[in-house]
Amino acid sequence: MNRLKGILTHFDAQEGILRLCVRLCDDAKKLESQMLNVLLLEDSTFLEPFLQKTLKLCFKESSVIVGLELKGLHNTFKSKILDIQTDTLFARLVLEVQNSAIAALCPLDFIKQNALKKGDCVKWHIPENAVMLYA
């Protein structure tokens, strides 16, 4: 399970669906400009006390979409590959994010076709509905 930290800057609500804007931060609590959007099915009164507070964000490594060019998507980031572990079908990439790391599963063919190695950069995307929040 991937874990990141972020500060809930604001949210919009519509008919029981919340769209949160979270500014990612590193372990030293230095603010970064990267924003992550999260969709939740919650009552907005539940979330109001968490405004401007640090939240833990979690998502599965199988939910991370990796590519060389990802355009027109929210929650898209560029990261350096720190490690690549392979088996017969899949590759597990360890990607640098905010002085931390996340893991992403992708097809082994993607790694081979693009001759990816440690130190290369890739883009990755996490769907808004794949992110879980922990206060």
C-alpha positions in Angstrom: 0.0 0.0 0.0 1.4 3.4 -1.0 1.3 6.2 1.6 1.7 9.9 1.0 0.9 13.0 3.2 -0.9 16.1 2.2 -2.8 19.1 3.5 -6.5 19.4 2.7 -6.7 22.8 1.1 -10.4 22.8 0.1 -13.2 20.6 -1.2 -16.4 20.9 -3.4 -19.6 19.0 -2.6 -22.4 17.9 -4.8 -25.2 15.4 -3.8 -23.1 13.4 -1.4 -20.0 13.4 -3.5 -16.9 15.3 -2.4 -14.0 16.3 -4.5 -11.0 17.1 -2.3 -7.9 19.1 -3.2 -4.9 18.0 -1.3 -1.5 19.6 -1.5 1.2 17.0 -1.2 4.0 17.6 1.4 7.2 15.7 2.2 8.2 14.2 5.6 9.8 17.5 6.6 6.3 19.1 6.2 7.6 21.5 3.6 4.8 22.4 1.3 5.1 21.5 -2.4 3.1 22.7 -5.3 1.8 19.3 -6.4 -1.9 18.9 -5.9 -3.8 15.6 -5.7 -7.6 15.3 -6.2 -9.6 12.8 -4.3 -13.2 11.7 -4.7 -15.2 10.6 -1.6 -18.7 9.6 -0.8 -19.1 11.4 2.5 -21.0 14.1 4.2 -19.2 17.5 3.9 -19.8 18.1 7.7 -17.5 15.1 8.4 -14.7 16.7 6.4 -14.8 20.3 7.5 -12.7 19.8 10.7 -9.9 18.5 8.5 -9.5 21.6 6.4 -5.9 22.9 6.4 -4.7 19.8 8.3 -2.3 17.0 7.3 -4.0 13.8 6.1 -2.5 10.5 5.1 -3.3 9.3 1.6 -3.2 5.7 0.7 -3.6 3.8 -2.6 -2.8 0.4 -4.0 0.3 -0.1 -6.2 -2.0 -1.9 -8.7 -4.0 1.3 -9.1 -1.1 3.4 -10.3 -1.0 3.9 -14.1 2.5 4.4 -15.5 3.5 5.9 -18.9 6.0 8.0 -20.7 3.4 10.6 -21.7 0.1 11.1 -19.8 -1.8 14.1 -21.0 -5.1 15.6 -20.0 -5.4 13.8 -16.7 -5.6 15.1 -13.1 -3.3 13.5 -10.5 -0.4 13.0 -13.0 3.1 13.3 -11.7 6.7 12.8 -13.0 9.0 10.7 -10.9 12.5 9.1 -11.1 12.7 5.3 -11.0 14.5 4.2 -7.9 14.2 0.5 -8.4 12.7 -2.1 -10.8 11.8 -5.6 -9.7 10.5 -8.0 -12.3 8.9 -11.4 -12.6 7.5 -13.2 -15.7 4.6 -10.8 -16.3 4.9 -7.7 -14.3 7.4 -5.1 -13.1 7.2 -3.4 -9.7 8.6 0.1 -10.0 9.7 2.1 -7.0 9.2 5.8 -7.8 10.5 8.8 -6.0 7.7 11.1 -4.7 8.2 14.1 -2.3 11.4 12.7 -0.6 9.5 9.4 -0.2 8.7 6.6 -2.6 5.6 4.8 -4.0 5.4 1.5 -5.8 3.6 0.9 -9.1 2.8 -2.4 -10.9 3.0 -2.3 -14.7 3.3 -4.9 -17.5 6.9 -6.2 -18.0 6.5 -5.4 -21.7 6.3 -1.7 -20.9 9.7 -1.8 -19.2 11.3 -3.9 -22.0 9.8 -1.9 -24.9 11.0 1.4 -23.5 14.3 0.0 -22.1 13.6 1.6 -18.7 16.2 1.4 -16.0 16.9 2.9 -12.6 17.3 6.7 -12.8 14.9 7.1 -15.8 11.8 9.3 -15.3 8.3 8.2 -16.0 4.9 9.8 -15.5 2.3 8.2 -13.3 -1.4 8.7 -12.6 -3.6 7.8 -9.7 -7.4 7.9 -10.3 -9.3 10.2 -8.0 -11.5 7.4 -6.8 -8.6 5.1 -6.0 -7.2 7.2 -3.1 -8.2 6.5 0.5 -7.9 9.0 3.3 -6.7 8.5 6.9 -6.8 11.4 9.4 
